[in-house]
Amino acid sequence: LSTSIPDSHAATRRQAVGLLAFLGLLFFLGVAMFAYQSLQGCSRKMSGDMAEGL
């Protein structure tokens, strides 16, 4: 019985760590998608300026 309490604490800690990792992954994906779209917009604008220059 005395060993069941640390196990439950470890399980809740593991769940919290998993949740934090999942949230961090979602946040990283959102930032990556935002950066990708903004980079696409910048490259499209630059290519348009180049085409106008040509």
C-alpha positions as CSV (number, residue, x, y, z in Angstrom):
1,L,0.0,0.0,0.0
2,S,2.9,2.4,0.8
3,T,4.3,2.0,-2.7
4,S,1.0,2.8,-4.5
5,I,1.2,6.5,-3.5
6,P,4.5,7.2,-5.3
7,D,3.2,5.2,-8.3
8,S,0.1,7.4,-8.6
9,H,2.3,10.5,-8.2
10,A,4.6,9.2,-10.9
11,A,1.6,8.5,-13.2
12,T,0.2,12.0,-12.7
13,R,3.6,13.5,-13.2
14,R,4.0,11.4,-16.4
15,Q,0.6,12.6,-17.6
16,A,1.5,16.2,-16.8
17,V,4.8,15.9,-18.7
18,G,3.0,14.2,-21.6
19,L,0.4,17.0,-21.7
20,L,3.1,19.7,-21.6
21,A,5.1,17.9,-24.4
22,F,1.9,17.7,-26.4
23,L,1.1,21.4,-25.9
24,G,4.7,22.3,-26.7
25,L,4.5,20.3,-29.9
26,L,1.3,22.0,-30.9
27,F,2.8,25.4,-30.2
28,F,5.9,24.5,-32.2
29,L,3.8,23.3,-35.1
30,G,1.7,26.5,-35.1
31,V,4.9,28.7,-35.0
32,A,6.4,26.6,-37.8
33,M,3.3,26.9,-40.0
34,F,3.1,30.6,-39.3
35,A,6.8,31.1,-40.2
36,Y,6.4,28.9,-43.3
37,Q,3.4,30.9,-44.6
38,S,5.1,34.3,-43.8
39,L,8.3,33.0,-45.6
40,Q,6.1,31.9,-48.6
41,G,4.6,35.4,-48.7
42,C,8.0,37.1,-48.5
43,S,9.5,34.8,-51.3
44,R,6.4,35.4,-53.4
45,K,6.8,39.1,-53.0
46,M,10.5,39.0,-53.8
47,S,9.9,36.9,-56.9
48,G,7.2,39.3,-58.0
49,D,9.6,42.2,-57.5
50,M,12.3,40.3,-59.5
51,A,9.8,39.6,-62.3
52,E,8.9,43.3,-62.4
53,G,12.6,44.2,-62.5
54,L,13.2,41.9,-65.4
